[in-house]
Amino acid sequence: MTNASKTASPAMKLEVVVIPVSDVDRAKAFYGSLGWRLDADFADGKDYRVIQFTPPGSGASVIFGKNVTAAAPGSAQGLYLVVSDIEAARKELQGRGVDVSEVFHAADGVFTAKHEPFLLGRDRASGPDPERRTYQSYASFSDPDGNGWLFQEVTARAPGRIEGNTNFSSAAEIASALRRAAAAHGEHEKRNGGQHDVNWPDWYAEYIAKEQAGEPLPL
């Protein structure tokens, strides 16, 4: 084993995704209408302009502008926005006037040309995943240039996805995790004679941490 392999890799945080657009002001108006935070709008007064937006709770931002990328407008596809409640996220964007697809999940069947690629393939079945499994429910929308976005509902991380401390990006994600922990804790109390568990905060904390890390949940 080399010394390099014994040393932890330095943190490498994905910070920016470039979105190719044809009309900068139109794109700025669209992403602003989503409720995303405007971080920057810089120009050199001639032939360069860059705009940066950050989705709520996201550690990464998007940038677009004039002479920012040579990619064709609309060519960015499969841009994922992870949410803890896909139906609430869809309803929120619809309320902002955004055309969002119905919630769908992966299905077996014949490919239809109108279907767009997503992580699990192309065949979409209407509605959320029947078992409401994490990572399995989606909804899609596009910006005015056709750059494609996907909501993906994630309620528990796959093993190895989270390193170190449990991490939440919004109050809504914390509330959702607490509701799942509360439901599981109710079953825990039933299995133990229905007695009130005075140590429920510790049980909740263990449940949430293990759920996020993809480890076996407490019983």
CORNOR-V481865 format. One record per residue. N is the residue number from 1. PHI is phi in degrees with one decimal (NA if undefined). Layout:
BEGIN
n:N phi:PHI
n:N phi:PHI
END
This chain:
BEGIN
n:1 phi:NA
n:2 phi:-79.9
n:3 phi:-62.9
n:4 phi:-64.0
n:5 phi:-71.9
n:6 phi:-83.8
n:7 phi:-93.6
n:8 phi:-63.8
n:9 phi:-66.7
n:10 phi:-66.7
n:11 phi:-60.4
n:12 phi:-130.7
n:13 phi:-96.6
n:14 phi:-63.9
n:15 phi:-108.8
n:16 phi:-140.8
n:17 phi:-118.4
n:18 phi:-90.2
n:19 phi:-112.1
n:20 phi:-82.5
n:21 phi:-130.4
n:22 phi:-99.9
n:23 phi:-126.8
n:24 phi:-63.5
n:25 phi:-67.0
n:26 phi:-63.5
n:27 phi:-64.4
n:28 phi:-62.2
n:29 phi:-64.4
n:30 phi:-65.8
n:31 phi:-67.8
n:32 phi:-66.5
n:33 phi:-68.3
n:34 phi:-75.8
n:35 phi:88.1
n:36 phi:-78.3
n:37 phi:-80.1
n:38 phi:-82.3
n:39 phi:-98.1
n:40 phi:-160.6
n:41 phi:-149.1
n:42 phi:-110.5
n:43 phi:-146.2
n:44 phi:-96.3
n:45 phi:83.8
n:46 phi:-125.2
n:47 phi:-126.4
n:48 phi:-139.9
n:49 phi:-153.4
n:50 phi:-135.5
n:51 phi:-122.6
n:52 phi:-125.3
n:53 phi:-125.8
n:54 phi:-126.6
n:55 phi:-64.3
n:56 phi:-55.1
n:57 phi:78.2
n:58 phi:-88.3
n:59 phi:-88.7
n:60 phi:-116.0
n:61 phi:-120.7
n:62 phi:-116.0
n:63 phi:-129.1
n:64 phi:-156.3
n:65 phi:162.4
n:66 phi:-104.5
n:67 phi:58.0
n:68 phi:-94.2
n:69 phi:-149.7
n:70 phi:-91.7
n:71 phi:-65.1
n:72 phi:-69.6
n:73 phi:-54.2
n:74 phi:87.6
n:75 phi:-84.9
n:76 phi:-80.8
n:77 phi:-130.6
n:78 phi:68.7
n:79 phi:-87.2
n:80 phi:-96.0
n:81 phi:-117.6
n:82 phi:-83.5
n:83 phi:-132.0
n:84 phi:-90.8
n:85 phi:-138.7
n:86 phi:-68.3
n:87 phi:-68.7
n:88 phi:-67.8
n:89 phi:-64.9
n:90 phi:-63.3
n:91 phi:-63.1
n:92 phi:-64.6
n:93 phi:-71.1
n:94 phi:-59.5
n:95 phi:-64.1
n:96 phi:-93.6
n:97 phi:85.6
n:98 phi:-89.7
n:99 phi:-81.3
n:100 phi:-110.4
n:101 phi:-65.0
n:102 phi:-66.4
n:103 phi:-69.3
n:104 phi:-141.7
n:105 phi:-139.5
n:106 phi:-69.7
n:107 phi:-143.8
n:108 phi:-80.3
n:109 phi:148.1
n:110 phi:-81.4
n:111 phi:-64.5
n:112 phi:-115.0
n:113 phi:-58.4
n:114 phi:-71.4
n:115 phi:-74.5
n:116 phi:-102.1
n:117 phi:-63.6
n:118 phi:-146.4
n:119 phi:-54.4
n:120 phi:-96.9
n:121 phi:135.3
n:122 phi:-125.3
n:123 phi:-80.6
n:124 phi:-109.8
n:125 phi:-111.2
n:126 phi:-65.3
n:127 phi:90.9
n:128 phi:-68.4
n:129 phi:-51.8
n:130 phi:-54.5
n:131 phi:-95.6
n:132 phi:51.2
n:133 phi:-71.8
n:134 phi:-63.2
n:135 phi:74.6
n:136 phi:-108.9
n:137 phi:-115.1
n:138 phi:-137.8
n:139 phi:-152.2
n:140 phi:-127.2
n:141 phi:-155.6
n:142 phi:-131.8
n:143 phi:-84.8
n:144 phi:-59.5
n:145 phi:-88.3
n:146 phi:97.1
n:147 phi:-61.8
n:148 phi:-98.3
n:149 phi:-114.6
n:150 phi:-131.1
n:151 phi:-79.0
n:152 phi:-131.5
n:153 phi:-83.3
n:154 phi:-126.0
n:155 phi:-111.1
n:156 phi:-149.7
n:157 phi:-78.4
n:158 phi:-66.7
n:159 phi:-54.6
n:160 phi:84.4
n:161 phi:-75.2
n:162 phi:-109.6
n:163 phi:-107.3
n:164 phi:74.9
n:165 phi:-71.4
n:166 phi:-62.0
n:167 phi:-131.6
n:168 phi:-126.1
n:169 phi:-103.5
n:170 phi:-159.8
n:171 phi:-64.7
n:172 phi:-63.7
n:173 phi:-66.1
n:174 phi:-63.9
n:175 phi:-61.0
n:176 phi:-64.0
n:177 phi:-64.5
n:178 phi:-65.5
n:179 phi:-65.0
n:180 phi:-66.1
n:181 phi:-64.8
n:182 phi:-63.7
n:183 phi:-64.0
n:184 phi:-66.6
n:185 phi:-68.9
n:186 phi:-60.7
n:187 phi:-67.1
n:188 phi:-60.2
n:189 phi:-66.3
n:190 phi:-61.4
n:191 phi:-68.5
n:192 phi:-111.4
n:193 phi:80.2
n:194 phi:75.3
n:195 phi:-79.1
n:196 phi:-64.4
n:197 phi:-93.6
n:198 phi:-69.2
n:199 phi:-96.8
n:200 phi:-58.4
n:201 phi:-60.6
n:202 phi:-66.0
n:203 phi:-65.9
n:204 phi:-58.3
n:205 phi:-62.0
n:206 phi:-64.9
n:207 phi:-61.4
n:208 phi:-65.3
n:209 phi:-63.6
n:210 phi:-69.9
n:211 phi:-62.2
n:212 phi:-66.5
n:213 phi:-85.8
n:214 phi:75.3
n:215 phi:-96.6
n:216 phi:-56.3
n:217 phi:-82.0
n:218 phi:-68.5
n:219 phi:-108.9
END
